[in-house]
Every structure is written in structure tokens, then in C-alpha cells.
Amino acid sequence: RQIRIILQRIGMTMQLMKTKQLTESELQEIVTEEENKLIRFSGIWKKMPDGSWQFTHNNFKEYVTAEYLVSFPVEKILELVTYEKNRDRIKESWYNVLSFASLLDTTGRINSWILEHDPSILFQYEDERMSMEDKQKLFISIFEKINDEQHTLIEWIIPNAQKNSMEPIRLTLKPG
């Protein structure tokens, strides 16, 4: 438990710094010497040949950051993950963290906010975090809401679900 809390603090710090690795001196600013000794045996934290430190995979950093994030009120989370001049738009660097956070958030408050303010990021979640069927249902509900409000042509370009294709999918829906 103690190791997990230390890794959450490191992950959150790295996420805020927008970095995937820390120098030895940066790490020493975040953790005590005793904590540093503990996390070396976590299995997901390693020292690189150049002397820097990083998670063995970026998903580990994003996951422990999400664990830390969900302990805060949604208002505080939004201060961190949205643009200061546009609180309805999520910073791209937080997409993966939020995809994990939405799975960990038992209240549903994170997904509710995303659905209300910036639902397009849900289409960028990896398949294991949101099924294609749920993405399709989401798209239809968003389209119906926009169509009811604006009665206009809707066109979205979303990443292709096929792993072998780099071409995006263009969806065009017309009212009526």
C-alpha cells in the first residue's frame, strides 16, 4: 500500500511535468531516501542506463496517476485537466489518465462531466476501456442531442478502430 501511494505521487508529478522520466535529483525532490529504496522493488519503476528513472510502461504512470486523481473532488480534477481559458476542453495530455480514472471512479462523476462538456475524447479511449458498441451508442446519443438543438449536418472524424489502418473514419450524419 505504501509503495502504491509513493508511485501515485510520482506519477502525478510526472504527469504535471509532462515527462516520462525523472533525473535522480528530480526524484529526490519528490520522495525521501527511504521511499526511494521501497519503490525500487515495485516491479514497475526502473532506473535507465542513463541514470534517469521511469515507469516500465507509460500505462503504469497513467494508471497510478488516475488512482491519485480520483481521490479529489471533480472540480479540482477539472482545474488540472482542462485548459485555463476553456474549462470545457480537456488537455490532450490527460486523455489516457482520464480513461483510467473513469474506470476507477465509482461515482460516475468524471464520465458525466466528459459526456456533458467534451465527449469526443471518449472515442479515443482504447477499446478495453470503452467498447465499440458503447462508443456507437454514445455517438448516436450525441448526434441526437446536437440534431435536436441545431437541426444541422454533423461530421466527425474519429480514429479508425482497425489497428492496421492509420486512416481516420469520417462519419457524416444528416438530420431527417
Buried (B, 14 or more C-beta within 10 A) or exposed (E): EEBEEBBBBBBBBBBEEEBEBBEEEBBEEBBEEEBBEBBEEBEBBEEEEEEBBBBEEEEBBBBBBBBBBBEEEBEEBBEBBBEEEEEEBBBEEBBBBBBBBBBEBEEEBBBEBBBEBBBBBBBBBEEEBBEEEEBEEBBEEBBEEBBEEEEEEBEBEBEEEEEEEEEEEEEEBEEE
